[in-house]
């Protein structure tokens, strides 16, 4: 019995990469075409929906700098979500 499907992506260009990629993943196809379709899909998405980096940087340079310092100081440590919650108030983010 075939499962009922419904369209969730209405962009034909995106669908032409996504549909075969989905099929290859579902069937366990080890073919190189899977990687190729994924790269084409990512490229198409970036071209259509990407934006220049400068236009998406938030206006909070001090908070970003504090977060970067925290990451650099604790880079080699084991990180858990609980640890992140305890450190966020210290960052004043």
N, C-alpha and C positions, 0 to 999 in steps of 0.2 A: 504494500500500500504506500503510495507516494504521499509525502507530507505536503500540506498546504504551505505555499510560500507567498510572500507579498513583497512588493518592491519597496525598498527603503532608500535607495539611491536613485535619483532621477536625472543624473548627469550621464549622458551616453558615453562620453569620453572616459570618465572614471569607471563606469560599469564595464567597459570593454577590457579593462585590466583586472578589475576586482572579481568579476564572475569566474574567469578561468583560474585565477589565484585561489579563490575559495574552493573550487572544485578539486584542485591539486592538493590543497591542504586536507580536505575532507577524505579524499581517497588515499592519502599517504604517499603521493607521488614524489619520489626522490629526485625528479628531473630538475635540471638547471633552469628550466623555464619558470619555475616557481620564484626563484631569486630575481630573474629578469623581469617578470610581471610585477613583483613587489617594488623594484627600483623604478620601473616606469610609472607605477601608481603613485609612489612618493613624489617623483618628479612632477607629475601632473598636478597633484594636490598643492605642492609648493608654488608652482607657477600660477595656479588659479587663486589660491587663498593665502599665500604668503604675503608678508609685508616687509618693507625695509626695517632692519633692526632698529634704526634710530626712532622710528615712529611708534615702536611698541615698548620702549624703555620707560618705566614709571618715573614719575617725578619725586623720587625719594633717595637721593644719592647717599645720605648718611646711613640710612637703614641698610642699604645694599652693602655699603662698605663694612658695617658691623657684621652683617651676615657672612661676608667673604672672610673677614678676620676669624670669625668663629670656625668656619669650615677649614681654613688653613691651620689653625691651632689644633684642631681635633681630627685632622685628616686620617691619621693612623689608628685612631681609637675605634672600638666597636660602637656602632651607633644603633640605638633603638628609638622607637617613637616616644617612649616614656622619657628617655634622656633629652630628646628634642623639646618636649613640653617643659621640662625643668629649666632648660637653658633659654628659651624664648623670652621670658620676662627680663632676664639679664641683658638681652639685646635691645630691649625697648622697641621691638618691631610690632 
